[in-house]
Amino acid sequence: MAQTQPATDWKPVGQNISAARRVARKRRHARLRKTISGTAQRPRLVVHRSSRHIHVQLVNDLNGTTLAAASSIEPDVRAVDGDKKAHSVRVGQLIAARAKALGVESVVFDRGGYSYGGRIAALADAAREDGLNF
């Protein structure tokens, strides 16, 4: 007779690992969105991270509109020498400048279910240094 392993030792195999991580991130983001909401005076700073790029938006949830956005796809961010973390810092600086141009000084940070570290933290710290209050 073959022994079966306990259910607690089960781990997804192959592609299911990334699928499980993606589902878990979406669950975390949905849980965060229950309590986080943005307004015109204090919009939500939404972060989306892919394996290659990072995107941020300032969102007014009352109207469902995007006030400003920045991304690592933009030419002035691509011109930055360095790794993905350096690009994240530049994106944070860009979104802070665009928020200031709109008269926004305070935002609600929505990390999108991603852990606060690495590129997410670099972006948030750069935005804070350039004058955004979280």
C-alpha positions as CSV (number, residue, x, y, z in Angstrom):
1,M,0.0,0.0,0.0
2,A,1.2,3.4,-0.9
3,Q,1.3,6.0,1.9
4,T,-0.4,9.3,1.2
5,Q,1.0,12.5,2.4
6,P,-0.9,14.8,4.7
7,A,-2.9,17.5,3.1
8,T,-0.7,20.2,4.8
9,D,2.3,19.2,2.8
10,W,0.6,19.7,-0.6
11,K,2.1,22.3,-2.8
12,P,1.0,23.2,-6.3
13,V,3.2,21.9,-9.1
14,G,4.5,23.7,-12.2
15,Q,2.3,26.5,-13.5
16,N,0.0,26.2,-10.5
17,I,2.5,27.9,-8.3
18,S,2.2,31.2,-10.2
19,A,-1.5,30.7,-10.5
20,A,-1.8,30.2,-6.7
21,R,0.3,33.3,-6.0
22,R,-1.8,35.4,-8.4
23,V,-5.0,34.2,-6.8
24,A,-3.7,34.9,-3.3
25,R,-2.6,38.4,-4.4
26,K,-6.0,39.2,-5.8
27,R,-7.6,38.0,-2.6
28,R,-5.4,40.3,-0.6
29,H,-6.2,43.2,-2.9
30,A,-9.9,42.6,-2.6
31,R,-9.6,42.5,1.2
32,L,-7.7,45.8,1.1
33,R,-10.2,47.4,-1.2
34,K,-13.0,46.9,1.3
35,T,-11.5,49.6,3.5
36,I,-9.5,51.8,1.1
37,S,-11.2,54.4,-1.0
38,G,-10.0,57.6,-2.7
39,T,-11.5,61.0,-3.2
40,A,-10.7,64.0,-5.2
41,Q,-8.8,65.6,-2.3
42,R,-7.1,62.4,-1.2
43,P,-7.0,60.0,-4.2
44,R,-6.0,56.3,-4.0
45,L,-2.4,55.7,-5.3
46,V,-2.8,52.3,-7.0
47,V,0.3,50.2,-7.8
48,H,0.4,47.4,-10.4
49,R,3.7,45.4,-10.7
50,S,4.5,43.0,-13.5
51,S,7.7,41.0,-13.8
52,R,9.1,43.7,-16.1
53,H,7.3,47.0,-15.4
54,I,5.5,49.0,-12.7
55,H,2.5,51.2,-13.1
56,V,0.8,53.7,-10.7
57,Q,-2.4,55.7,-10.9
58,L,-4.1,58.3,-8.8
59,V,-7.8,57.3,-8.7
60,N,-10.8,59.2,-7.5
61,D,-13.2,56.3,-6.5
62,L,-16.2,58.6,-6.0
63,N,-16.2,59.3,-9.8
64,G,-14.3,56.3,-10.9
65,T,-11.7,58.5,-12.7
66,T,-8.0,58.4,-13.0
67,L,-6.4,61.7,-12.2
68,A,-2.8,61.0,-13.1
69,A,-0.7,58.0,-14.0
70,A,3.0,57.1,-14.4
71,S,4.7,53.9,-15.7
72,S,8.1,52.5,-16.3
73,I,7.2,52.2,-20.0
74,E,7.5,56.0,-20.4
75,P,10.6,57.2,-22.2
76,D,12.1,59.3,-19.4
77,V,11.9,56.3,-17.1
78,R,13.4,54.0,-19.6
79,A,16.3,56.5,-20.0
80,V,17.3,55.9,-16.3
81,D,20.3,53.6,-15.9
82,G,19.9,50.9,-13.4
83,D,17.7,48.0,-12.4
84,K,13.9,47.7,-11.9
85,K,14.2,49.3,-8.5
86,A,15.8,52.4,-10.0
87,H,12.9,52.6,-12.5
88,S,10.4,52.3,-9.6
89,V,12.1,55.2,-7.8
90,R,11.8,57.3,-11.0
91,V,8.1,56.3,-11.4
92,G,7.5,57.4,-7.7
93,Q,9.1,60.8,-8.4
94,L,7.0,61.2,-11.5
95,I,3.7,60.5,-9.8
96,A,4.5,62.8,-7.0
97,A,5.3,65.6,-9.4
98,R,2.0,65.0,-11.3
99,A,0.0,64.9,-8.1
100,K,1.5,68.2,-7.0
101,A,0.6,69.7,-10.4
102,L,-3.0,68.7,-9.7
103,G,-2.8,70.2,-6.2
104,V,-2.9,66.8,-4.5
105,E,-0.7,66.5,-1.4
106,S,-2.1,63.5,0.4
107,V,-3.0,60.0,-1.0
108,V,-4.2,56.7,0.2
109,F,-1.6,54.0,-0.7
110,D,-3.0,50.9,-2.3
111,R,-0.2,48.4,-2.8
112,G,-2.4,46.1,-4.8
113,G,-2.0,43.1,-2.7
114,Y,1.8,43.1,-3.2
115,S,4.1,42.8,-0.2
116,Y,5.5,46.1,0.9
117,G,9.1,45.7,0.0
118,G,11.5,45.9,-2.9
119,R,10.1,47.8,-5.9
120,I,6.8,48.7,-4.1
121,A,8.7,50.2,-1.1
122,A,11.2,52.0,-3.4
123,L,8.3,53.7,-5.3
124,A,6.5,54.7,-2.1
125,D,9.6,56.1,-0.5
126,A,10.5,58.1,-3.6
127,A,6.9,59.5,-3.7
128,R,7.1,60.4,0.0
129,E,10.5,62.1,-0.4
130,D,9.1,64.2,-3.2
131,G,6.2,65.5,-1.1
132,L,3.3,63.1,-1.1
133,N,1.8,62.2,2.3
134,F,0.5,58.7,2.8
